[in-house]
Amino acid sequence: MYSQINETTLWQTAPRQITLNDADVHIWRVSLNQPEATRQKLWQVLSADEQQKVSRFMFAADGHKYLVARAILRVILGRYVEMSPDMLQFGYSDYGKPYLQNEKLTQTIHFNVSHSGDLALYGITKNRRIGVDVEQMRPLVDEAQFVKSIFSAVEQQAFGRVRPSQKQDAFFNGWTRKEAFIKAIGMGLSFPLTAFDVSVVPGLPAQLLGVRGAPGCQEWSMDALTLGPEYKAAYVVEGRQHQPSYFTFAYN
Ligand SMILES: CC(C)(COP(=O)(O)OP(=O)(O)OC[C@H]1O[C@@H](n2cnc3c(N)ncnc32)[C@H](O)[C@@H]1OP(=O)(O)O)[C@@H](O)C(=O)NCCC(=O)NCCS
């Protein structure tokens, strides 16, 4: 469930004709809970290897979510590049970050994907890198150990000052913001999680506070996304000035 305030004031129904300028950051949210009839149509836009991947999931429900997330990514990207979704080809960086392989698009359109629970989130930009992360919040079994292994010293100090009732929010603030950063630079967990600091305290703005050992990244921007009480989400984009728009995808 999304909160009413975001439904009405933040997330818009996407126009069919999309334009994307260098300053734009387009964030899309998608429900992964799609009816069987929709899934059957979406299946048609997947490549043969994506269809095989769907079939290999141990639990059918996980396969369905991958199917919907990947197929709708194709549908959305197809609108930006004015191509049929099934004609898009994905390549993968050495660290596994997907990119559009079709000639001429590789350097221009950047995107990133995250999924958790019943939600997928996509970030789309032009000529600048982007990372997104969404997490469905859940109780943590060994919070102290988790915090020690993924938070930097600065983040651990801030987390330590948060009152107990806000710890879960603070933890997932940190998690999604850190994940969005490593996904933006594309290195995943190969980039040390303690080599940069993000804000974690609930109620304060999402911020990239410092980065060590990645020249240029100090100038990147971070923001949090509100998706209702169950989820935390964030995006990180290359460069300072940008104009975000938030779209809800409806399949029809
Ligand atoms: C793969 C990883 C990039 C994200 O994984 P994740 O958080 O489990 O999953 P998400 O749903 O947010 O993201 C998965 C998507 O990221 C994209 N992705 C994969 N490798 C990527 C990379 N190196 N950089 C950016 N995006 C990447 C893919 O599109 C993938 O979706 P797909 O397989 O459906 O195409 C990596 O960071 C990872 O393994 N993280 C583990 C989570 C963790 O321990 N985080 C610590 C807290 S910061």
Ligand as a Chemical Component Dictionary entry (heavy atoms), coordinates in Angstrom:
data_LIG
# 
_chem_comp.id                   LIG 
_chem_comp.type                 NON-POLYMER 
_chem_comp.pdbx_formal_charge   0 
_chem_comp.three_letter_code    LIG 
# 
loop_
_chem_comp_atom.comp_id 
_chem_comp_atom.atom_id 
_chem_comp_atom.alt_atom_id 
_chem_comp_atom.type_symbol 
_chem_comp_atom.charge 
_chem_comp_atom.model_Cartn_x 
_chem_comp_atom.model_Cartn_y 
_chem_comp_atom.model_Cartn_z 
_chem_comp_atom.pdbx_ordinal 
LIG C1  C1  C 0 23.520 -7.146 -7.061  1  
LIG C2  C2  C 0 23.566 -5.915 -6.205  2  
LIG C3  C3  C 0 24.023 -4.807 -7.089  3  
LIG C4  C4  C 0 22.161 -5.515 -5.689  4  
LIG O1  O1  O 0 21.477 -6.591 -5.200  5  
LIG P1  P1  P 0 20.152 -6.536 -4.321  6  
LIG O2  O2  O 0 20.112 -5.338 -3.430  7  
LIG O3  O3  O 0 20.061 -7.843 -3.691  8  
LIG O4  O4  O 0 18.964 -6.425 -5.375  9  
LIG P2  P2  P 0 18.219 -5.206 -6.074  10 
LIG O5  O5  O 0 16.850 -5.706 -6.336  11 
LIG O6  O6  O 0 18.330 -3.909 -5.372  12 
LIG O7  O7  O 0 18.999 -5.046 -7.442  13 
LIG C5  C5  C 0 19.055 -6.084 -8.363  14 
LIG C6  C6  C 0 19.251 -5.458 -9.734  15 
LIG O8  O8  O 0 20.438 -4.680 -9.730  16 
LIG C7  C7  C 0 20.976 -4.683 -11.048 17 
LIG N1  N1  N 0 22.420 -4.945 -10.878 18 
LIG C8  C8  C 0 23.091 -6.114 -10.879 19 
LIG N2  N2  N 0 24.425 -5.892 -10.689 20 
LIG C9  C9  C 0 24.567 -4.553 -10.572 21 
LIG C10 C10 C 0 25.700 -3.711 -10.360 22 
LIG N3  N3  N 0 26.931 -4.164 -10.260 23 
LIG N4  N4  N 0 25.485 -2.377 -10.275 24 
LIG C11 C11 C 0 24.238 -1.864 -10.392 25 
LIG N5  N5  N 0 23.126 -2.612 -10.591 26 
LIG C12 C12 C 0 23.298 -3.944 -10.680 27 
LIG C13 C13 C 0 20.228 -5.726 -11.853 28 
LIG O9  O9  O 0 19.364 -5.050 -12.727 29 
LIG C14 C14 C 0 19.437 -6.481 -10.813 30 
LIG O10 O10 O 0 18.149 -6.851 -11.212 31 
LIG P3  P3  P 0 17.858 -8.041 -12.252 32 
LIG O11 O11 O 0 18.722 -9.174 -11.822 33 
LIG O12 O12 O 0 16.399 -8.298 -12.136 34 
LIG O13 O13 O 0 18.223 -7.456 -13.570 35 
LIG C15 C15 C 0 24.635 -6.036 -5.125  36 
LIG O14 O14 O 0 24.869 -4.763 -4.603  37 
LIG C16 C16 C 0 24.399 -7.016 -4.038  38 
LIG O15 O15 O 0 24.633 -8.193 -4.156  39 
LIG N6  N6  N 0 23.933 -6.566 -2.898  40 
LIG C17 C17 C 0 23.666 -7.457 -1.754  41 
LIG C18 C18 C 0 22.836 -6.764 -0.757  42 
LIG C19 C19 C 0 23.649 -6.338 0.453   43 
LIG O16 O16 O 0 24.211 -7.118 1.176   44 
LIG N7  N7  N 0 23.703 -5.024 0.698   45 
LIG C20 C20 C 0 24.399 -4.495 1.804   46 
LIG C21 C21 C 0 23.748 -3.260 2.293   47 
LIG S1  S1  S 0 24.350 -1.840 1.471   48 
# 
loop_
_chem_comp_bond.comp_id 
_chem_comp_bond.atom_id_1 
_chem_comp_bond.atom_id_2 
_chem_comp_bond.value_order 
_chem_comp_bond.pdbx_ordinal 
LIG C1  C2  SING 1  
LIG C2  C3  SING 2  
LIG C2  C4  SING 3  
LIG C2  C15 SING 4  
LIG C4  O1  SING 5  
LIG O1  P1  SING 6  
LIG P1  O2  DOUB 7  
LIG P1  O3  SING 8  
LIG P1  O4  SING 9  
LIG O4  P2  SING 10 
LIG P2  O5  DOUB 11 
LIG P2  O6  SING 12 
LIG P2  O7  SING 13 
LIG O7  C5  SING 14 
LIG C5  C6  SING 15 
LIG C6  O8  SING 16 
LIG C6  C14 SING 17 
LIG O8  C7  SING 18 
LIG C7  N1  SING 19 
LIG C7  C13 SING 20 
LIG N1  C8  SING 21 
LIG N1  C12 SING 22 
LIG C8  N2  DOUB 23 
LIG N2  C9  SING 24 
LIG C9  C10 SING 25 
LIG C9  C12 DOUB 26 
LIG C10 N3  SING 27 
LIG C10 N4  DOUB 28 
LIG N4  C11 SING 29 
LIG C11 N5  DOUB 30 
LIG N5  C12 SING 31 
LIG C13 O9  SING 32 
LIG C13 C14 SING 33 
LIG C14 O10 SING 34 
LIG O10 P3  SING 35 
LIG P3  O11 DOUB 36 
LIG P3  O12 SING 37 
LIG P3  O13 SING 38 
LIG C15 O14 SING 39 
LIG C15 C16 SING 40 
LIG C16 O15 DOUB 41 
LIG C16 N6  SING 42 
LIG N6  C17 SING 43 
LIG C17 C18 SING 44 
LIG C18 C19 SING 45 
LIG C19 O16 DOUB 46 
LIG C19 N7  SING 47 
LIG N7  C20 SING 48 
LIG C20 C21 SING 49 
LIG C21 S1  SING 50 
# 
